[in-house]
Amino acid sequence: MKWGAYCEKFGATPRNRVLEIFLTLRTLPLSVDDVAEETGLSKTTTSKMIEGMIKKEYILATRVFRGKQLYQLNKENKDVELFLKAYNAVLDEIVEEYSEKVVA
């Protein structure tokens, strides 16, 4: 499976795979099922990663929709701010590499 740029840079650990989905889709509320499907992780592993991120306040439970709890990135958390900066820096690298290829 090909991982996103964040996981390519920092490692495709289960935690990073879940975090990358929340960083990528930062404005959307996501369920455990959504994250499990996007990451290829089991629902059990995904739930454990999300539980750990809730304890660290990286993500917040937002609302229940059709019987499923939804979660969203906590952009006010200082660590999340650093994750977003790192994520954006990785994206900037990709844009720069792509621009160099197009110009050449």
N, C-alpha and C positions, 0 to 999 in steps of 0.2 A: 504494500500500500504506500502511496506517495503522501508524505506529510506536507503540511503548510510550511511556509517560510520560517515561522517562529520555532516550530519543532525541528526543522532542519538546522537551525542555528543553535538552539539550546537543548536539543535532545527530545526524542519522541516518547518521553515517559508518560504514563497515564495522566499524571497531574498536568503536565504541559499540554497534552492533547486536549484535555477538558478546558484548561485555561485559554488555549488558543481559540477555541470555539467562542468563548465568551468575549475575548478581545476582538475577534473578527466581527461578531454580531452584537456588538456592545450596546446597541439601543433596543434590541429585541429581547423579550422575555422568553426563556427556553425551559422546557420540561426535561426531566431525566431521560425520557424516551428520545427526545430531539437530540440531546447531546450524545447519547449512546449510539444513535444512528449515524451521526456525523463523524464520530471518532472511531467507530468500529469496536468500541469497548462493550463489555457486557453491562447490563443494567445494574448489576450488583457492584461492579467496579466503579461505574459512573456515579452511583449513589454514594459510595464511600468517598470518592474524590470531592463530590459536591458537599458532603457533610464536613469534610476537612476545610474546605474553602469558606463555608458558612462560619465555622468556628473562628477562622482568621479574619472574617468579615470581608473577604474578597468578593463574595457574591451575597445577595440578599434574596430571601423569599419574597416575592412580590404579591401574587394573587393565585387563586385557584381557578382554573378554567377547564370546564368539562371534566371535573373530578381529578385533574392533575395539577400539582403544585408547579408554579412557574418561578424561575429564578432569573436574576439580572445582575450584571456586573456592578459592583459598588465603586463608582468612579471617585467617590470622596475618600476612599481608603488610600493612605500614603503609599503602601506597597503596590496597589493597583495603578496608581499614577506612574510609578516606575516601570511596571509591566507595560503600560500603554506607551511610554516613551521608548522602551526597547522594541516593542512591536512596530511602532512607527518608524524607528531607525532601520529596522530590517526591511520594511516596505520601501523606504527611501533608497536603500542599497539596490533593491530590485529595479526600481525606476531608473536609477543611475546606470546600472548595467544594461538595461534595455535601451536606454537613450544612446549609449555608446555604440551598441550594435546597430541601431537604426541609422545613426549618423555615418558610421563606417561603411 
